[in-house]
Each structure stands twice: as structure tokens, then as C-alpha cells.
Amino acid sequence: MLKPKPGTVAFEADPVGDDAVKETLQCDLLVIGAGIGGLSATASALQNGLSVVLLEKGTTYAAHGSEIGAIGGKVLTEAGLVPDPIDVYNEAMEAAQYRCDGTVWQRYIDRSGEAIDWLEDTVIQGACGGQSPSSAADRIANGVNWRATTVQWEAGFDSVIKQMLQYCQDNGADVRFETPAVQLVKDGERIVGAIAKTKDGEYIKVEAAKGTLLATGSYDYNPELMSERIRPRDLRVYAYLNTSFTNTGDGHLMGLAAGAAQDEYPQVVMNDSSGSRSGGAYSAAVLSVLRVNDDGVRFVNEDLTLNYLSNAINYQHQAHDWCICDANIGPMAQRMMGDAPFAPDDMVNGFIADSVECASVAEVAKTIGCEEAVIQATLDRYNEMCDKGVDEDFNKNPHNMVRVDTPPYYVFDEGSALLTTVSGLRTNDKSEVLDGEGAPLGGLYATGNVSGSMFYDSYPHHIAGVSTGRCVTFGYLLGRRLAGIEE
């Protein structure tokens, strides 16, 4: 299984004395992290008259994703893609087994449509091209609602984050790259800012009159935290997809050192199927193609949402499975992909590139390492049900039951892909970081993957775009709240 390379942890436990500080800055809001959450808060605060210092560990902004989630907003409303908020709330709570803060979910559901409209209308202002829903329609698979609740931009996700940064710089944010925060500063029980370190190794202090926001992302590249906090089976993956290699849990560690509470263990990863041994992902294996385990036996409804399918794969021997397609892989992908946001040719080419081509069922069996009679029986049974139009074994959608019987066969060794960690410091619906008694730590806020309180056991892919959507929503609301526009 793949293991990530460790990144450099910026957090420093030993207090930095005032005599070591070379520069002191003052602002209303200190934002730590130049990803979508930090930039949303910065833009909102600037728009509402606050001064902002934005510290970023890396050399530039952080952008990983393809779409932004919302329940409502102009684009989704016009497309008729606004589910009943009560349904979404109930599905979110059930996905978390009610081990989360329902008020945080409710705030996201109530305000995310407004927030995504704010992002386009006042920050992006058309600079990233047209908007469109990322998915064409809600659908039900294996009894689970897949919610079409995301928006994408014509120019792509990276261009959105780049434009957000440009807006913040144009409107007066003091943005400092290669300047990670290393510890928070307290005055009594209140957080009043942070100490940071420049690329030259000098300490600076930022004093924040109204609040300090942790928006430092996940801890994917801190192996110690990963092994301590994540379920071991969730770490048995073929691919790590987070491209922000600076995500080492600095915000988590700073918050904990200041007295914050955090989500209980095991914490949650955002995972899906389609990881390949090459470390890549997102081939045609994201579709509901035939899957078998090392014995050559089918084991799952391939229509499951990606997190549940990943969990089923991880439960198999050696935490992997085998996807099997045949010479008709192109038409199959076109039929199955529906509204998936991938070009079918790219999906097919990626799948074939990472697959073993087999001229016969005997070669398929050899590739998998199973008995030929077993895989032949699996194929026969599957093809029989395809002809019937009914999956009598796992209740897969008949539309996605496509025969696999025409050589050459393509056999893909599939494991899980880990996108990011999504648990963190406990927060309330005002993004205030909470202590062990559930009370706010004065002056400290968190958003995005350093924040917690929303997920348990598994990230709910079927409520699409929550990870990015919560960043925009709570960043937008925090700027307004600190400016006194709303409580």
C-alpha cells in the first residue's frame, strides 16, 4: 500500500519569546491558510471593511478540487436541482450516525446557496467563465440519494481560487507566502493572534483585534497524526490525491495546544474507489463496472456512492479488488457515465493504461490469481443477469448491467484513493473553536479541513461538494459576523 511522503511540520510547541520577534503586525482578522476557506473569509472580511493579514505556508495559494457545493443558489435553482433542505439534513445526520453537530449542518444547508452566489457576484465577477451544475440530476443508487448540489466554472477550479486571491490582494489584504504560523498567541484565555516564521527563519507576530482563523487544511502529510487518528484500514490505499503537500496538521496542533477539543478517533478521511497501483485515480473505474475480489467472486453493488464502495473494497483481502471490462469498454463508459464530470475517452484511456490486457478468461484468471472456473462462473452469472435486466445478487441499477464477454478483457487492480482528511477541531455554527467543555475559545475560529463537527466514520460523497462548500459558506459568514453585519 502507498504511504505519503512526510511534509514539514511548522507548529512549534515551545513558546516564542517577544525578544525573538523581528516584526509585529496589527489587523482585524488574521487568516492562516490561503486555500478556499481562508480566501473566502479574507474576501468577506475585506468587503465588509476589516483589515486582514493572510499567512500561507506554501509558495502560492492551495487549490485542490473541481467543484463547490451548495444547497440552492441561482445556478442550481435555475437547473431545478435544489433538494428539500429537510431531506439533506436528515441524510447528513444519518451519514454521520448523529455523531456530529446538527447546527453546523443546518447553517451550511441554510446559507450555502447565498454564499455561492456571493462568491460569483462579488468576488469572481465573471472572471472564470460560465457556471454550470456539475451533475445533471439527483439520482438514487442502492437506496442512497446522490444529490446534484455542486457548481463548476468554465475555466476550472484552480482559476476560481486564483481569482479569489487576486480579489483579496486588490482589496488590501496583506498576503505573506512562505510564512507559516507556528503557534497561537493568547492573552489570558483569549486568542489574540499568532507567531509566524518567514522563509528566512525570522519570527513575526500578528496581533488580530477581532479574530484568528485557522484555515490550514488537513494532515495528510503528517504520518504520525495519520497513524494515530485514522482507522488503519482507511490508510490501506493506492493513491493520495491531495496536492497540498504542506498539509501537515499545523492548525490542528496549534488549536490543540491552545486548549481546543477535536473530533473523536478514528477520524474521517474523504475516500473513494479507483485508486491504481501507479498512484493515480479517476479512470473508468469510477464507474460501476464489474468488480471481483482475489477469489474471482463479485462482492458488491458497484453503484454504491464512492465512499461506501471504497469501504467495501478496503474490506476485501489485501484491501483491493479487480475491475473487469471487455473490448466494449468505450460504449460501456459512455452508457454508464451519465453526468459524471469526466470525458469518456479520457476515462477509458486511463483505465486501459493501468490495466492488464487479457486475450481470454484464462488470462484474466492468471492476472487475478484465481481459479479459471471461478471467474468464468462469475462472468456467466453476471452476463445472465445483464440479459435479464435484473441484478438478483446485489440489486445494481439495470442501466449499468452491461455484459462482459468480448475479448480482449481489461483487468484493473483497484484500491482506495485517499483525497484528504476531513476531521479536526470542534466548532459551532459560528465557526468558533470549542474547548473541552464545549465553550468557545475566545477569538479563535476554524474552517475547512482543520475544522470538525460535521462528519463521522465516512465523508458523505452523496451530498456532493460539502468539503469546498463549507469553506465558502463559513468563510463568507465569518467575515460578515466579525464586521457586525450579523450575529
N, C-alpha and C positions, 0 to 999 in steps of 0.2 A: 504494500500500500504506500501511496505517496505521502511524504511528510514535507511540510513547508520549511523553507529556509528561515531561520530566526532573524527578525529585524532588530534594530537598535532601540532599546527602551530609553525614553527620555526622562521618565519620572525619577526624581531623587528624593529619597526618604529623609536624608539628613538636612536639617534646616539650613537655609542660605542666609547668612547674616547681612544686615544692611551695609556693612563695610565692604562686602563683596559686590554690591550692586553698582554698576557703572552709569546707569541711566534710569530715570523714573518717568513714566508717562501717566497722564491722567485722561480718563474718558468716562462716559456714562456707562457704556456696556463694553465689556471685554468678551470677545468671542475667540474660542480656542478651537481651531479647525476650519479649513476652507473647503469643505465639501458642501453638498446641497443643503444640509441643515444649518451649518454656520453661515453660509451665504444668504440663506433665506432670512435668518434673524438679523444679519447685518443690514440687508436691504430694507427690511421693515423698520428697523430702528432709525436708520438714516432718513427714510421717508417721513418719519414722524418726529424729526427734529433732534434726535440724540446723536452724540458723538460716539464713534466706535473705533476700537483698536482690534484688529484681526490678526491673530498669530497662527501660522501654519508651519508644521514640522517639515513638510516636503518642499520641493523647489517650485511647485506650482499647485494649482487647485486639484482637488480629488474628484474624479468622476468615474463611477462605475455603475452601469445600469443602462436601461434602454427606454424606460417609460416612467411616468409619475402617476401615482394612484389618487383617486378622488371618488367620493360618493356624491355625484352631482357635478355642477359646473356647466358652462354653456355648451361645450363640445359634446359631452356625454348626454346632456339633456336633449339637445337637438337630434342626437342619434337614437333617442329612446332607450338609453342604457343606464337608467337610474333605478336601481332596485329599491324595494321597500326598506327604509333605514332600520326598521324593527327586525326584519329578516337578517340583515347584515350583522346587527348587534348580536342577535341570538347565535348566528353561525360563528362569529368571532369568539363569543364566550364559550361555546361548546368546543371549538377547536383548542382553546386554552384550558379546557376542563374546569372553567370558572376559577382557575388559579391565576388571576390577573386583576387589574383594576378596571372595572367596567366604566368608570367615569372617564378614564383616558380614552377608551374606545369610543365612548359616546361623543366626546369632544371632537375626535377625528371624524366620525361619521357626520356630525352636525356641521362642521366648519371646513372640511377639506374641499368641497366644491367652490366655496367662496375663495379659499386660498389659491387654488389653481387658476382661477380667473384673475386674481390679483397678480399672480406671477406673470401671466401673459400680458395683461393690460398695462401694468405699471413698471415692470422690470424688463421683460423680454421685448415687448412693444413691436412685435412682428419681425425681429431680427433673426429668428430661427426658422422662418418659413411657416407654412401652414400647419395647423394642428389637426389631428385625427384620432379617433379611438384606436387603441392598439388591438382590440379584438372586436369582431363584428357583432357578437351576440352572446348573451348568457347561455349556458348550456348545463345540462345535468349529466354527470357521468358517475355511475355506480352509486347513485343516491346522493351525490355531493354537488351542490350548486357551484359552478365556475362563474364567477362574477366578472363581467366585462367592465371593469372600473379603472381603466388606465388611459392616459393620453400620451401621445408621442408627437414630436415635432419633425418636420420635413428634413431639417438639417442635422438631426440626431441629438442624442443626449449630451454628448460632450460639448456641442455648441451651446446648449442651454446653460450648462454650468459656466462655460467661458463668458457668456453674455451676462450672467449674474455677477461674476467677478468684475467685469467691466463696469457694470452699473454701480457697484459698490465703490470702486476706485474713482469713478467720475463724480460721485456724490460725497466724497470726502473721507472715506474710510482710510485709516492708517493701516495698511496691509503689510505685514512683515513675513516673508517666506524664510525658510531655513532657520526659524526661530521657535523651537518647540517650548511650550510651557513645561516646567519641570516640577512645580509644586504650587499649591494654592496658598494664599495669604489670608490669615484670619485676624480679626480684631475682636477679641472676646469670642463670642460664639458665631459671629457673622463672617462670611467670606467676603473679602474686600478687594480681591484681585489675585494676581499670580506672579510668580517669578518665572522668567523665561531665559533661555540661553541662545545667544546668537551663534552664527556659523563660525565666528572667531573665538568662541568659547567664553564670551563675556556675559555676565548676568545682567538682565534688565528687570525692573519691576513695573508692573502695570497696575495702577490703582483705579478701580471701577466703582463709581459712585452709586450706580443703580443695580448692577448685577454682573455676574460672570457666568458665561455659558460654556459648558463642555459640549463640544461637537466633534470629538476626536475619533469617532468611528469605532471599529471592532477591535478584537485582539487576536486575529487570525495568525499573525506572525510573532506571537509570543508563545512558544511551545510549552513553557511552564504553566501559563494560565490555561492553555488549551487542555493539557493533560489533567490539570487539577479540576476543571469546571465542566468539561464536556463529556458526555456519555462515551465510553471507549468505542462502542460500535459506530457512533456517528463520526469518528475520526478515521474509520477504515474506508478511505476514499481514493479515487483515481485522479481527481483534479481539484485544485484550489483555484477559484476563479476571481478572487478579489485582487485587483491590480494595484491597490494602495498598500504597498509593502511597508509603509510607515505605521500601519495599524498594529500597534503592539500593546494596546490597552492602557496607554498613558492616562487617559481621562478616568478610566475605571480605577486605576491605582491612586490617582490624586484624590478622587472623591472618597474612596475608602479611607485614605489617610486623614481626611478631614471629618470623618465620622458618618459617612453615608451608609445606608443599607443597600443591599443588592438583591437581585433575583436569586432564588434558591437554586441549588445544584440538583441534577445536571442542568446546565443552562442550554439555551436553544441555538442551533445552527440553522441557517437557511440552506437547505439542501435540495437537490433534485437528481433525477436519473441522468444518464447519457454521458457520464464520465468515461474517458478512454484511457488505456494504459499509456498513451502518449502525453497525457496531461491535459488534453483538450476536452471540448464538450460541444453540445448543441449541434450534433449531427442529426440524421434522420431518426436516431434512437430516441429523440424526444417524442416521437410519435408512438402510437400504440401498436407497434409491431410485435410479432410473436416473440415471447421470451421463455427460455427454459433454464433450469439450473444445471449444475455439473453432472447430474444423472441423466440429463436429456429430457426432463419432465417439466411440463408447464406448471407454473405455481401461482399465477396472479392474474387478475383482471388488468390488462395493460392500459385501460382507460383511467386508471386512478390519477388523481392530481399528483403533481411531480414529487411533492414531499412524501406522500404516502407510498408512491411507487418506489422511491428511493429507500424508504424504511423497509419495504418488502424485499428489495434487492439485498440490503445490508443483512437481513435475517438469514439469507442463504449461506451455504458453506463457502468459506473464504470471502464472504461479503461481496459477491459479484454474481452476474448471470451472463447469458448469451442471447443476443438479439439475432434473429434469423430472417433474412429476406431472400428473394429469388431474382431471376432475371427481370421481373416486372417491377422492380423497386421504384422506378420513376413514376409510372402511373399510380402505384400504391401510395407513394408520398403525396402526390397531387390530390388523391382522394382523401387521405387521412388528415392532411394538414389543416383543412378548414380555414380558420382565420389566424393560424399561428403566424407570428411576425417574422417568418424566415422565407427566403427564396427556395423553392423546392429543388432547383438544380444544385444550389449550394449545399443543401442538406444531404442530397443523395451523394454528391461528390465527396463530402466529408465522411459520410458513412462508409463508402466503398474504400476510401483511402486508409481507414483504420480497421478494415475488415480483412478476413481471410477468404479468398475466393475458392469455392469448392465445386468441383465438377459433378459430384454425386453425393447422395446421402451418406455413403460410406466415408467420404472425405469429411463431411460435416461431423460425423461421429468421431472420427480421428481428431479433428480440431478441438472438439469439446472434451474428448477423453471419456466418452460414454459408450455404451453398447449400441451397435448399429440398430439392432432390433428395437431398442427402447426409443431412440429418436425417430425411427420410421413409424412406430406406433403413435408417437406424439404428433407427427405430421399428419398421419392418416386421420387421427381423431380430430385434429384442428380443421383439416380440409373438409371433413364430413360435416362439421358444424357450420363452416362457411357456406357450404351448399344449402344447408337447411335454413341459414339466416338466423340461427339461434345459438348463442353460446350457452350450452347446457351445463358447462363446468364452472364458469366464473361470471356469467352474465355480462359479458362485454357488449358494447354497443354494436348491433348488427352491421351498421355502416362501416365499421372498422374491421370486420371479419373478412379478410382477403386471403385467398388461397396462396399457399407457399408450396409450389410443386414443379417449377420450371428452372432447370439448371441454366447458368451457374447459380449457386447459392452464395450468399454473403453472410458471414458469421462474425459478429461484433462482440468482443469481450467487454462487457459493460460493468462499470462500478458507479458509485455515487459521485457526484460533484458537490463540493462544499463552496457555496458562494460567499458566505460571511457569517460571523456570529451576530446574533440579534438580541442578546440579553445584556443587562447592565444595571446601572444604579436605579434604585426605585424612585419613581417620580409620581407626582399627582397630575391632574388635568391642566394645571398651570405651568407644567414643566419644572416645578420646584423639586429639587433633590431632597429626599426624605432621610431622616436619621432612623436609628433602630427602633424608636418609639412611634414612628410614623409622622413625626412633626417635620416641617420644612427646615432645612439648613439655611438660615437667612442669607440671601444674596447669591445662592448657587442654583444654577439651572442646568438641565441636560436635555439633549435631543438626539435623535438618530440612534445609531447602534451602540452608543455609550449609555443610552437610557434603557430602562427596563419597563416592567409593569404591564406589558401587553401580550407577551407570548409565553406559552408553556409547552414543553415536550417537542413541538414541531411548529415551524413557521407556516402559516396558512396560505399556500400558493393560490388556493381557490378564491381568496379575497385579494384580487390582484393589486400589486403596486403599493402595498401598505408601507413597505420599508422607505421608499422615496417619498410617498405621500405624507407620511407623518412628519418627515423633515420639513417639507414646505409648510404644512399646516401649523405645526407648533412653533416654527421659526417666525412665521408671519404673525401669529398671535402674541408671541413674546415681545416682539418689537412694539406692538400696539399697547400691550399691558404695561410695559416699563415706561412708555410715554404717557400713561394715564388715560388712554382713549377708552379702555375697557378694563374691567376688574379681572 
